[in-house]
């Protein structure tokens, strides 16, 4: 099915979706997916009690802001992600997954970015719950 417009197939896909997750520890996450926008890409914005991280993956840059609770100001650093070939998908993530897999098969340690099978299962459960929530128009608990 490569080279075929997804909207000209019988695939059951969404063209926009917002997912809100509430975790057991009280933290929340939101994920928004939009298709057909003028500048496709992946934007991330993480907020925490100590600061935030914000970036647009296709720019290969991100900003880190650390809050100072004493004066309510923040210190900002911009970082550039380098050493990634343009053809390496997901900002180098694709080749790193393959490298981790090969290392595990060779008995070598995997990188810090490798997930446990439990985390991978939980990620998939979130996606399945999002689909169920969309189809049934209700909140789904995992």
N, C-alpha and C positions, 0 to 999 in steps of 0.2 A: 504493500500500500504506500510505499515511498513515492513522493512526487504527486500525490493526489491531494487536493484540497480536502481537509477533514470534514468540511461542511457539505461536500458532495459524496460522502459515504453514508452508510447506515449506522455509523458509530453514535453512541448515546453520550454526548459530551455537553458540558456547560460552557458558555462563553463569558460568564462572570460568576464569581462566587466569593463570599466572605465567610470565614470560619472563625469562631471565637471559642477558645479552649480555656476552661478553668481547671487548674490542677489541684490535687489534694492538699498542697501546702498553701493554697490561697493565691498563688500567682496566676496571671492570665496571659494569654497570647492571642493575637489575631493574625489571620493570614488572608490576604485578598488576592484573587487571581482574576485578571482581565485579559481577554484576547482582542485582537484587532485594534490595538492602540497605536499611536503614531511612533512612539519610541519604545519598542519592546525591550524588556530586560527584567532584572531582579533587583528590587530595592529591599534593604533590610534596615530596621530601626529598632534597636533594643534599648529599653529604658530600665534602669535599676535604681536602687537607693543611693548608689555612689556615683552614678553618671550615666552615660549612654554611648552607644556605638551606632553610627549611621553610615550607610554606603550604598552605592549603585554598582553592582558587580561588573557591568560592562565597561565602566570607567576605570576599573582596576584600582580604585581608591576607596578609603573609608576614613571617617573622622571619629576620634575618641575624645569624649568630653568627660572630665572628672569634676564633680561638684565639690565646692568647699562650703560645708554647712555653717561655718563661722561667719562668712560674709555673703553667702548666697551667690557667689560668683563661680565661674567654672574656667578650667584650663582646657584648651582645645589643641589636639595634635592631629594633623592629617598624615596618613600613611599611604604609600603606594605599594601595591602588590606587584612584584616583578618576577621574572624568570618563568613565565608561563607562555607556552607557544599559543599563537592565535587559534590554531586548529584543535587545541585541547579543550574539550567541552566543559562547561560548568566551572570556568575559572580554574582549571587544573584538577577539579574534583574527580572527573572521570578516570584520568590516569592514576590518581592516588588510590582510588578504589581498587583498580587492577593491581597496583603495586602492593597494597595491603593484602589482597587475596593471595598473590604469589608468595609474599613473606610468610603468611600463615601456613600455606602448603609446604614451605621449606622449613617450618619450625622456628622461624624468626619472629621477633615481636612485631606487632602491628602498631601503626601510628596512633597518636592521640585523637585523631579525627575518626577512627574506626568505631563503629557502634557495636554494642553487644547484641546478640540475637534478641534478647528481651526488649531492648530499645527499638530495634527494627520492627518487631511485632507490634509494639505499642504505637509506633508511627503509622503502620498499616491500619491498625484498629481505628485510629483517628480519621483516616481517609474513608474507611468504610462507614463510620458513624456519620461523617459529613454527608455522604451520599444518601444514607438512610434518612437523615434529618431533612435533606432537601426533598426527597420523595414523599415523606410522610408529613412534612410541615410541622415538625415537633422537635423539641430538645431531646438529644440522645445521650444517655449516660454510658460511660464505658467502665 
